[in-house]
Amino acid sequence: MNTSLHAVPSVNDSGLSCLIMMAMLHGLPVDEPQLRHQFGNDLFGNQLLLLAAKEIGTTAKLVHQSVDRINRAPLPAIGIDNDGQYFIAGKYDTGGAEPRMVMQRPGSAPILVPLNELIGLWSGELILCTSKASFAGKLAKFDFTWFIPAIVKYRSLRSEILSISLVLQIISLFTPMFFQAVMDKVLVKHAMQTLNVIAIGLISAIFF
């Protein structure tokens, strides 16, 4: 998580502040006074955060995650420390001497916290938030390569379809030529034998 989100209101209500930060990360508009009016002036705990997350357009759920499996969690997410305070759990970083996680508390700059320190302050609870924006990366993978297994599986049927399509294209190509022959040779020269040949050809094409 590279974006620092300093200008967030209600720093004392760390839960609501983190939810607003998550909304900003997802590109969602959020109105803090409206949320206050709707959910009251109490501090936002887990239940209120889940309800408010749905209200602003995200799908949220509370999960328990061990520190050694934090890299498998869909980050960023809202973390809860042992004192009941909320923070943003950001990118999992393995570039240093030991694994670290980007952590940002409301009103503070993001910091890198080693996992051995995270064990002492994190309760193991995460509120995961997803939205249409968070699915955009997965949708980008939905390209032609997604269809390759199906193409390989049904390659014999594909060959038949391509062959039939080719024949239909040839028929559609020669049909105007048939009618041109009718106009030139049958109607003008009264060549009935030519008309019979053309009729047989058209009937054969129809039954094919």
C-alpha positions in Angstrom: 0.0 0.0 0.0 1.9 3.0 -1.2 -0.8 5.7 -0.7 -0.6 7.5 2.6 -4.0 8.7 3.9 -3.3 11.3 6.5 -6.3 13.7 6.1 -8.9 11.3 7.6 -11.4 12.7 10.2 -12.4 11.1 13.5 -9.0 9.8 14.4 -10.3 8.9 17.9 -12.8 6.5 16.3 -10.2 4.3 14.7 -12.8 1.9 13.3 -14.7 4.5 11.3 -11.5 6.2 10.2 -10.1 2.9 8.9 -13.3 2.3 7.0 -13.1 5.7 5.4 -9.5 5.0 4.4 -10.6 1.6 2.9 -13.3 3.4 1.0 -10.7 5.8 -0.4 -8.5 3.0 -1.4 -11.4 1.4 -3.3 -12.3 4.7 -4.9 -15.7 4.8 -3.2 -17.3 8.1 -2.1 -18.1 8.1 1.6 -19.9 10.7 3.8 -18.8 10.5 7.4 -21.6 12.7 8.8 -24.1 10.6 6.9 -22.7 7.4 8.5 -22.8 9.1 11.9 -26.4 10.1 11.4 -27.3 6.6 10.2 -25.4 4.5 12.8 -25.2 6.8 15.8 -22.3 8.6 17.5 -21.0 5.5 19.3 -17.6 4.2 18.5 -17.7 1.9 15.5 -17.0 -1.7 16.5 -16.9 -4.8 14.4 -20.7 -5.1 13.9 -21.2 -1.4 13.0 -18.2 -1.6 10.6 -19.6 -4.5 8.8 -23.0 -2.8 8.4 -21.4 0.5 7.4 -19.1 -1.2 4.9 -22.2 -2.6 3.1 -23.8 0.8 3.1 -20.8 2.4 1.3 -20.7 -0.3 -1.4 -18.3 -2.9 -0.1 -18.7 -6.4 1.0 -17.0 -7.0 4.4 -16.5 -10.0 6.7 -14.6 -10.5 9.9 -12.0 -13.3 9.8 -9.3 -14.7 12.2 -5.9 -15.1 10.7 -2.6 -16.2 12.2 0.4 -14.1 11.7 2.3 -16.7 9.7 -0.6 -16.8 7.2 -1.1 -13.1 6.9 0.5 -13.2 3.4 -2.5 -15.2 2.2 -5.0 -12.6 3.3 -6.4 -10.3 0.6 -4.7 -7.0 1.7 -5.2 -4.2 2.4 -7.7 -4.9 5.1 -8.7 -3.5 8.5 -6.8 -5.0 11.4 -7.7 -5.0 15.1 -5.0 -4.8 17.7 -5.0 -6.2 21.2 -6.3 -2.9 22.6 -9.4 -3.0 20.3 -8.0 -0.2 18.1 -8.2 -0.5 14.3 -5.5 0.0 11.7 -4.9 -0.6 8.0 -3.0 -3.8 7.3 -1.3 -3.1 4.0 1.1 -4.8 1.7 3.0 -7.9 2.9 6.7 -7.2 2.3 9.4 -9.9 1.9 12.1 -7.7 0.5 14.0 -7.2 3.8 15.9 -9.5 6.1 12.6 -10.7 7.6 9.0 -10.5 6.5 7.2 -7.3 7.3 3.8 -5.8 6.8 2.8 -2.2 6.0 0.7 -0.9 8.8 -1.0 2.5 9.0 -3.0 3.9 11.9 -5.5 6.8 11.3 -3.7 10.1 11.4 -0.2 8.5 11.1 2.1 7.7 8.3 2.4 4.0 7.2 5.2 2.0 8.8 6.8 -1.4 8.2 6.3 -3.7 11.1 8.3 -7.0 11.4 6.1 -10.0 11.8 7.6 -10.9 15.2 6.4 -7.5 16.4 3.1 -7.8 14.8 2.5 -11.0 16.9 2.6 -8.9 20.1 0.2 -6.2 19.0 -2.3 -7.8 16.6 -5.4 -9.7 17.9 -5.5 -11.9 14.8 -8.7 -10.3 13.5 -9.1 -8.8 10.1 -12.1 -7.1 8.4 -11.8 -8.0 4.7 -13.4 -5.5 2.3 -14.1 -6.2 -1.3 -15.7 -4.1 -4.0 -16.0 -3.9 -7.8 -12.7 -2.1 -7.8 -10.9 -4.8 -5.9 -12.2 -7.4 -8.5 -10.8 -5.4 -11.4 -7.4 -7.1 -11.2 -9.0 -10.6 -11.4 -11.2 -9.5 -14.3 -8.2 -8.4 -16.2 -7.1 -12.0 -16.4 -10.4 -12.9 -18.0 -9.1 -12.7 -21.6 -8.7 -15.1 -24.5 -6.5 -17.4 -22.4 -9.4 -18.2 -20.2 -11.0 -20.1 -23.2 -8.0 -22.2 -24.1 -8.9 -25.2 -22.0 -12.3 -25.4 -23.6 -10.9 -24.9 -27.1 -8.5 -27.8 -26.5 -11.2 -30.0 -25.0 -13.7 -29.5 -27.9 -11.1 -29.3 -30.7 -12.8 -32.0 -32.8 -16.2 -30.3 -32.6 -14.5 -27.1 -33.4 -13.1 -28.6 -36.7 -16.6 -29.7 -37.7 -18.0 -26.3 -37.0 -15.3 -24.6 -39.0 -15.9 -27.0 -41.9 -19.6 -26.4 -41.9 -19.1 -22.7 -41.7 -16.7 -22.8 -44.7 -19.3 -24.7 -46.8 -22.0 -22.2 -45.9 -19.7 -19.4 -46.8 -19.0 -21.0 -50.2 -22.8 -21.5 -50.8 -23.5 -17.9 -49.9 -20.7 -16.8 -52.3 -22.1 -18.8 -55.3 -25.8 -18.0 -54.7 -25.6 -14.6 -56.4 -23.7 -16.2 -59.3 -26.6 -18.6 -59.8 -29.1 -15.8 -60.0 -26.9 -13.9 -62.4 -26.8 -17.0 -64.6 -30.6 -17.2 -64.5 -30.8 -13.5 -65.6 -28.2 -13.8 -68.3 -28.7 -17.2 -69.8 -32.2 -18.3 -68.9 -34.3 -15.2 -69.2 -32.4 -13.6 -72.0 -31.5 -16.7 -74.1 -34.3 -19.0 -72.9 -31.8 -21.8 -72.0 -34.1 -24.1 -70.0 -31.4 -26.7 -69.6 -29.3 -24.2 -67.8 -32.2 -23.4 -65.5 -32.6 -27.1 -64.7 -29.0 -27.4 -63.7 -29.2 -24.3 -61.5 -32.3 -25.5 -59.9 -30.7 -28.8 -59.0 -27.7 -27.0 -57.6 -29.9 -24.8 -55.4 -32.0 -27.7 -54.2 -28.9 -29.7 -53.3 -27.5 -26.7 -51.4 -30.8 -26.3 -49.4 -30.9 -30.0 -48.4 -27.2 -29.9 -47.4 
